[in-house]
Amino acid sequence: MEKVYKAMRNTGVANIAIGIIMIVAGVSTGVIAVVSGANLLKKKAHLSF
């Protein structure tokens, strides 16, 4: 019975770690997108298609 509890604990810890990693990755991606967009708006006058 103790093995089941250890397996459940390890799974919970892994899920929390994966969740934290996903939050950090999402925030990082959002910041990069905002900075890139601001950079494009800043250089809008120099862009030509």
Phi and psi in degrees as GROMACS dihedral restraints (atoms count N, CA, C in turn):
[ dihedral_restraints ]
;  ai    aj    ak    al  type     phi  dphi    fc
    3     4     5     6     1   -66.6    20    10
    4     5     6     7     1   -32.3    20    10
    6     7     8     9     1   -62.9    20    10
    7     8     9    10     1   -36.3    20    10
    9    10    11    12     1   -64.5    20    10
   10    11    12    13     1   -43.8    20    10
   12    13    14    15     1   -66.3    20    10
   13    14    15    16     1   -38.1    20    10
   15    16    17    18     1   -65.6    20    10
   16    17    18    19     1   -40.9    20    10
   18    19    20    21     1   -64.5    20    10
   19    20    21    22     1   -41.3    20    10
   21    22    23    24     1   -65.5    20    10
   22    23    24    25     1   -39.9    20    10
   24    25    26    27     1   -64.2    20    10
   25    26    27    28     1   -45.7    20    10
   27    28    29    30     1   -62.7    20    10
   28    29    30    31     1   -39.2    20    10
   30    31    32    33     1   -65.2    20    10
   31    32    33    34     1   -41.8    20    10
   33    34    35    36     1   -62.5    20    10
   34    35    36    37     1   -43.4    20    10
   36    37    38    39     1   -63.5    20    10
   37    38    39    40     1   -42.7    20    10
   39    40    41    42     1   -63.5    20    10
   40    41    42    43     1   -41.6    20    10
   42    43    44    45     1   -64.3    20    10
   43    44    45    46     1   -40.3    20    10
   45    46    47    48     1   -65.0    20    10
   46    47    48    49     1   -42.9    20    10
   48    49    50    51     1   -63.2    20    10
   49    50    51    52     1   -43.6    20    10
   51    52    53    54     1   -64.3    20    10
   52    53    54    55     1   -39.5    20    10
   54    55    56    57     1   -61.8    20    10
   55    56    57    58     1   -43.8    20    10
   57    58    59    60     1   -63.4    20    10
   58    59    60    61     1   -42.8    20    10
   60    61    62    63     1   -62.2    20    10
   61    62    63    64     1   -41.1    20    10
   63    64    65    66     1   -66.7    20    10
   64    65    66    67     1   -38.2    20    10
   66    67    68    69     1   -64.1    20    10
   67    68    69    70     1   -45.6    20    10
   69    70    71    72     1   -62.6    20    10
   70    71    72    73     1   -43.2    20    10
   72    73    74    75     1   -63.8    20    10
   73    74    75    76     1   -40.1    20    10
   75    76    77    78     1   -65.6    20    10
   76    77    78    79     1   -44.1    20    10
   78    79    80    81     1   -64.7    20    10
   79    80    81    82     1   -42.5    20    10
   81    82    83    84     1   -61.2    20    10
   82    83    84    85     1   -44.7    20    10
   84    85    86    87     1   -62.7    20    10
   85    86    87    88     1   -41.4    20    10
   87    88    89    90     1   -62.9    20    10
   88    89    90    91     1   -43.7    20    10
   90    91    92    93     1   -63.2    20    10
   91    92    93    94     1   -43.6    20    10
   93    94    95    96     1   -62.9    20    10
   94    95    96    97     1   -40.5    20    10
   96    97    98    99     1   -64.5    20    10
   97    98    99   100     1   -42.8    20    10
   99   100   101   102     1   -65.3    20    10
  100   101   102   103     1   -43.4    20    10
  102   103   104   105     1   -64.9    20    10
  103   104   105   106     1   -41.3    20    10
  105   106   107   108     1   -65.1    20    10
  106   107   108   109     1   -42.2    20    10
  108   109   110   111     1   -64.0    20    10
  109   110   111   112     1   -41.8    20    10
  111   112   113   114     1   -63.9    20    10
  112   113   114   115     1   -37.6    20    10
  114   115   116   117     1   -65.1    20    10
  115   116   117   118     1   -40.7    20    10
  117   118   119   120     1   -65.1    20    10
  118   119   120   121     1   -42.6    20    10
  120   121   122   123     1   -63.7    20    10
  121   122   123   124     1   -36.8    20    10
  123   124   125   126     1   -64.8    20    10
  124   125   126   127     1   -37.0    20    10
  126   127   128   129     1  -101.6    20    10
  127   128   129   130     1    22.5    20    10
  129   130   131   132     1   -61.3    20    10
  130   131   132   133     1   -36.8    20    10
  132   133   134   135     1   -66.0    20    10
  133   134   135   136     1   -25.8    20    10
  135   136   137   138     1   -91.9    20    10
  136   137   138   139     1    -4.3    20    10
  138   139   140   141     1   -87.5    20    10
  139   140   141   142     1   137.7    20    10
  141   142   143   144     1  -140.5    20    10
  142   143   144   145     1   143.9    20    10
